[in-house]
Amino acid sequence: MSSGSSPFSRLDTVPVTGSTQDDLRGVLTGPEAGSWPHLSALRALRQTAGRGRSGRTWVTPDEGALLVSVVLRPLVPAEHLAWLPLLAGLAVRDALTSFVDDLPWQLGTKWPNDIVAVPEDPAVVAAVPGWAGTRKIAGVLSELVTAEPPENRADGRLAPDEVPAGRDEAPMVVLGIGVNIGQEVDDLPVAWAGSLRTLGAVDAASGPTHAVAAEAALNAIGHQLVRRLEQWEEACGDVDAGVLGRQLRAALTTLGQQVSVRAPDGELGGLAVDVTPALVLRNQAGDTEVRAGDVTLVRVSG
């Protein structure tokens, strides 16, 4: 697909809604599900009840952010769907990298679903406890939508290791993407948040306005999603069957860091050594896989 064509099979934009995630989930569980095929998207210029991971609120001002949810029907076995938030984060990171090519920032991902900017010189950025100089500029939210089972299967379900024969048989996922584009520092809800504007990529003397940047980011994200999904499907969902797993880990800023994870069953700490896609922590007790939680950096003295 050329960069000049739309990567989306359908793209609807509304001026305001509560949550694009909730809107699409409602449609996909009803009779109009077929009108929202793979890679169709709903964008809102403003959200009043946006959601992040674990039901948290995604706070944005009336304008300045890119807010979009994309319907995905990936041709991969259900047992590999847990990789999707990391793969989507990689696609968003890839899409936004061009905005900071000439700036003193590097973009990466943070387990499990954040896109972050890391300063080339940490000394020139105010450190935030648990985040150091890293700034979160985008996040993704992947939600599986329960659908009516295919009528041509006796048990109504695919086996966990079975590749769907077509999009109509594939699991339906709503992928929410929020990117901070034009916000000033005072518009951001937490000290570790950033935007393309605070990085110097938007509304600078020679840079694009936030509206132009949002359109460019949306198009680039769509194309990178197509690219990464195609790689994933070619590997039948196994990210380690080719280069995808190596590229995903190379972008993951969490790996190699001493971290603390606030998980649903308690707080864990250790060196982040791998993803499976769960985060693998290594400490004196051995290796532990953490499947969900909030990660903060641990300051190492010495």
matplotlib code that plots the C-alpha trace (Angstrom):
import matplotlib.pyplot as plt

x = [0.0, 1.5, 1.9, -0.5, -3.5, -5.5, -4.5, -8.0, -10.8, -13.2, -12.5, -15.3, -14.5, -16.9, -16.5, -17.1, -18.1, -17.8, -15.3, -14.5, -13.7, -17.1, -18.8, -17.1, -17.6, -21.3, -21.5, -19.4, -21.7, -24.8, -26.3, -24.0, -20.8, -20.3, -20.1, -16.9, -14.4, -10.7, -8.8, -11.9, -11.5, -13.5, -11.8, -13.0, -11.7, -12.8, -13.7, -15.6, -15.1, -11.9, -10.5, -7.0, -5.8, -7.6, -10.6, -8.5, -9.5, -7.6, -7.5, -7.1, -8.0, -10.7, -8.2, -4.6, -4.7, -5.2, -7.9, -8.8, -10.0, -9.4, -11.2, -8.8, -9.6, -6.1, -5.5, -3.6, -4.4, -6.1, -3.2, -1.0, -3.4, -1.7, 1.1, -1.1, -0.7, 3.1, 2.9, 0.5, 2.8, 5.7, 3.6, 2.8, 6.4, 7.5, 4.9, 5.9, 9.7, 9.8, 8.5, 11.7, 14.3, 16.1, 15.4, 17.3, 14.8, 14.5, 11.1, 10.5, 7.8, 7.2, 5.6, 2.8, 1.2, 2.9, 5.0, 7.6, 10.3, 13.7, 16.1, 19.5, 20.9, 19.0, 20.7, 18.7, 15.3, 13.7, 13.6, 10.3, 10.3, 9.7, 10.1, 13.5, 13.6, 11.2, 8.0, 4.8, 3.5, 1.0, -0.8, -2.7, -5.6, -6.5, -9.8, -11.2, -14.8, -17.0, -18.8, -21.3, -19.4, -19.1, -22.1, -20.0, -18.2, -19.9, -18.5, -18.8, -15.1, -11.7, -9.0, -6.5, -3.8, -5.9, -5.5, -8.8, -9.6, -10.8, -11.5, -15.1, -13.9, -11.1, -11.5, -12.6, -10.4, -10.8, -7.5, -7.6, -4.8, -4.2, -1.4, -0.5, 0.1, -0.3, -0.7, 1.4, 3.0, 0.1, -2.4, -0.8, -2.4, 0.8, 4.5, 5.7, 3.5, 4.7, 3.5, 4.9, 4.7, 6.6, 9.3, 9.6, 8.1, 4.9, 4.1, 7.8, 8.8, 9.5, 7.2, 3.6, 0.6, -1.0, -3.9, -1.6, 0.6, -2.4, -3.5, 0.0, 0.3, -3.0, -2.0, 1.4, 0.0, -2.4, 0.3, 2.6, -0.3, -0.8, 2.9, 3.3, 0.0, 1.2, 4.5, 2.6, 0.1, 2.9, 4.5, 1.1, 1.2, 4.6, 6.6, 9.8, 9.5, 11.3, 12.6, 9.5, 10.3, 13.8, 12.6, 9.9, 12.4, 14.9, 12.2, 11.2, 12.8, 11.7, 14.1, 17.4, 16.0, 15.6, 11.8, 9.0, 5.7, 2.4, 0.5, -3.1, -1.8, 0.9, 4.1, 7.1, 10.6, 13.6, 15.5, 13.3, 14.9, 12.3, 8.7, 6.7, 4.5, 4.3, 7.1, 9.8, 11.4, 14.6, 15.6, 17.1, 14.1, 14.5, 12.4, 8.8, 6.3, 4.0, 1.0, -0.4, 0.7, 2.1, 5.9, 8.1, 11.9, 13.9, 16.8, 19.9, 22.4, 26.1]
y = [0.0, 3.3, 6.1, 8.3, 6.0, 5.6, 2.6, 2.3, 0.4, 2.9, 6.0, 8.0, 11.2, 12.7, 16.1, 14.7, 11.4, 9.8, 7.1, 5.7, 2.4, 2.1, 3.2, 0.5, -2.2, -1.4, -1.6, -4.8, -6.7, -5.7, -6.2, -3.5, -5.4, -6.3, -2.6, -2.2, -4.5, -5.1, -1.8, 0.4, 3.2, 5.7, 9.0, 11.7, 15.2, 15.3, 12.7, 13.2, 9.7, 8.3, 5.2, 3.9, 0.5, -1.0, 1.4, 4.5, 7.8, 9.0, 12.8, 15.2, 18.8, 19.9, 19.7, 18.8, 15.0, 12.2, 9.9, 6.9, 3.3, 0.7, -2.5, -5.4, -9.0, -10.5, -13.9, -15.3, -18.0, -16.8, -18.0, -15.3, -12.3, -11.2, -9.8, -7.3, -4.4, -4.6, -4.9, -2.0, 0.1, -0.8, 0.4, 3.7, 4.2, 3.6, 6.0, 8.9, 8.5, 10.7, 13.6, 13.6, 12.7, 16.0, 16.4, 15.2, 12.5, 8.8, 7.0, 3.6, 1.5, 0.8, -2.4, -3.1, -0.4, 3.0, 4.9, 7.0, 9.6, 9.2, 12.2, 11.8, 13.8, 13.0, 15.9, 18.5, 17.1, 17.2, 13.8, 12.4, 9.7, 6.3, 7.7, 9.6, 11.8, 9.5, 11.1, 9.2, 10.6, 7.9, 4.8, 1.9, -0.1, -3.5, -5.0, -8.3, -8.1, -11.2, -12.0, -14.6, -17.9, -19.0, -21.0, -23.5, -24.9, -27.6, -26.1, -22.5, -21.8, -22.0, -24.0, -21.6, -22.7, -22.5, -19.8, -18.3, -19.1, -15.5, -12.2, -13.1, -16.0, -14.0, -12.6, -9.0, -6.5, -2.8, -1.1, 2.4, 4.8, 8.1, 10.4, 13.7, 16.1, 19.8, 20.0, 22.4, 21.3, 22.7, 20.7, 17.4, 15.4, 14.0, 15.1, 12.1, 12.9, 14.7, 15.6, 16.2, 19.8, 19.6, 17.6, 20.5, 18.6, 20.6, 24.3, 25.2, 28.0, 25.5, 22.7, 21.7, 22.9, 20.3, 19.8, 19.0, 16.8, 14.8, 14.1, 13.0, 10.9, 9.1, 8.2, 7.0, 5.0, 3.3, 2.3, 1.0, -1.0, -2.6, -3.4, -4.9, -6.9, -8.4, -9.5, -11.0, -12.8, -14.2, -15.7, -17.2, -15.1, -16.3, -13.1, -15.1, -16.9, -14.0, -10.5, -9.2, -10.4, -8.9, -5.6, -5.5, -6.1, -3.6, -0.9, -1.8, 0.6, -1.5, -4.3, -4.1, -1.8, -2.4, -1.9, -2.2, -3.5, -2.9, -6.0, -6.9, -9.4, -7.2, -5.4, -7.1, -6.0, -7.1, -6.7, -6.8, -9.4, -10.4, -10.4, -13.5, -11.1, -11.1, -9.1, -11.4, -10.1, -11.6, -11.3, -13.4, -15.7, -16.4, -15.4, -14.4, -13.5, -10.5, -10.4, -7.0, -4.1, -0.6, -0.3, 2.3, 2.6, 1.8, 4.1, 2.0, 3.5, 3.2]
z = [0.0, -1.0, 1.6, -0.4, 0.0, 3.2, 5.3, 6.7, 5.1, 6.7, 8.7, 10.5, 12.3, 14.9, 16.6, 20.1, 21.8, 25.2, 24.1, 20.7, 22.4, 23.9, 20.7, 18.6, 21.2, 21.1, 17.3, 17.1, 19.4, 17.4, 13.9, 12.3, 13.1, 9.5, 8.4, 10.5, 8.8, 9.5, 9.8, 10.0, 12.5, 14.5, 15.4, 17.8, 17.9, 21.5, 24.1, 27.3, 28.8, 27.2, 28.8, 29.4, 30.7, 33.7, 33.3, 34.0, 32.5, 29.4, 30.1, 27.1, 26.5, 24.1, 21.2, 20.7, 20.9, 18.4, 19.6, 17.4, 17.8, 15.1, 14.5, 14.0, 12.9, 12.9, 11.2, 14.1, 16.7, 19.8, 22.0, 20.5, 20.9, 24.1, 21.9, 20.3, 22.8, 22.4, 18.6, 18.4, 20.6, 18.3, 15.2, 16.9, 17.9, 14.3, 13.0, 15.4, 15.0, 12.0, 14.1, 16.3, 13.7, 14.2, 17.9, 21.0, 21.8, 21.0, 20.9, 22.4, 24.0, 27.7, 28.9, 28.6, 26.4, 26.4, 23.8, 25.4, 24.6, 26.1, 26.1, 24.6, 27.5, 30.7, 32.4, 30.5, 31.5, 34.9, 36.5, 37.7, 40.4, 38.7, 35.2, 35.3, 32.2, 30.2, 29.0, 27.9, 24.7, 23.6, 24.8, 23.3, 24.7, 23.2, 24.0, 22.7, 21.7, 22.2, 19.0, 17.9, 17.1, 13.5, 12.5, 10.5, 13.6, 15.7, 19.0, 17.9, 18.7, 17.1, 19.0, 20.7, 18.3, 15.1, 12.5, 11.4, 7.8, 7.1, 8.6, 9.4, 11.5, 13.2, 16.7, 16.8, 18.7, 19.3, 19.5, 21.1, 20.4, 22.1, 21.1, 22.8, 19.9, 20.7, 24.4, 26.4, 29.7, 31.7, 29.6, 30.6, 33.5, 35.1, 35.4, 33.3, 30.3, 27.2, 23.8, 20.4, 21.2, 24.4, 22.6, 20.1, 17.1, 16.8, 16.6, 16.6, 14.2, 11.4, 12.5, 11.7, 13.6, 15.9, 13.4, 10.5, 12.8, 14.0, 10.4, 9.5, 12.7, 12.0, 8.5, 9.5, 12.4, 10.0, 7.6, 10.4, 11.8, 8.4, 8.2, 11.6, 11.4, 8.0, 9.6, 12.6, 10.3, 8.1, 11.2, 12.2, 15.4, 16.6, 17.0, 17.5, 14.1, 12.4, 13.1, 14.7, 18.2, 18.0, 16.8, 19.4, 22.2, 20.8, 21.1, 24.6, 27.0, 30.0, 29.3, 31.1, 33.8, 37.5, 37.9, 40.4, 39.1, 40.9, 39.8, 40.7, 43.4, 44.9, 44.1, 42.5, 41.8, 39.8, 36.5, 33.5, 31.2, 28.6, 27.4, 26.6, 26.2, 30.0, 31.6, 33.0, 36.2, 37.6, 41.2, 44.0, 44.0, 40.3, 37.2, 37.5, 34.8, 35.4, 33.1, 34.1, 36.1, 36.3, 35.9, 37.5, 37.4, 40.5, 41.3, 41.8, 44.2, 43.9]

ax = plt.figure().add_subplot(projection="3d")
ax.plot(x, y, z, "-o")
ax.set_aspect("equal")
plt.show()
